[in-house]
Amino acid sequence: MKRGSLVRHADGSTLEFDVIDRPGAAVHVMTHSVPPQMFREGIGVVVEGTMTPAGHFESRRLMVSHSNEYRAPDAWIRRMIAFER
C-alpha cells in the first residue's frame, strides 16, 4: 500500500488507499471490510474484488502480504547465545 494514501472514513467501516503494483502504476482501492490486524501503510496487501466503471477497485476482501519467514527478536538471540556458553 502506498504510504500517505490511507483514508479512514468517519463511518468507521470504509477505507480508501492506493496500491502500487509497479513504479508509476497505482490503483485506488475502496473497501468496507474490516482490515487485518497487521494492516498499515507501506505493507504489501492482497485485495479481492471488482474494478468499477468509476475507475477504482472495490475490494470485498483485504489481506496483508507478508513473508512466511520467522525472525527471532534480537534480545532473544542474545539470551540464547549466552545460555549456550
Long-range contacts (C-beta under 8 A, 24 or more apart in sequence): 1-40, 1-41, 1-42, 1-43, 1-44, 1-45, 2-26, 2-41, 3-41, 3-42, 4-41, 5-41, 6-41, 15-62, 17-41, 19-45, 19-47, 19-57, 27-56, 27-57, 28-55, 28-56, 28-57, 29-56, 29-57, 29-59, 30-56, 30-57, 30-58, 30-59, 31-58, 31-59, 31-60, 31-62, 33-59, 33-60, 33-61, 33-62, 35-62, 36-62, 36-63, 36-64, 38-64, 38-66, 39-64
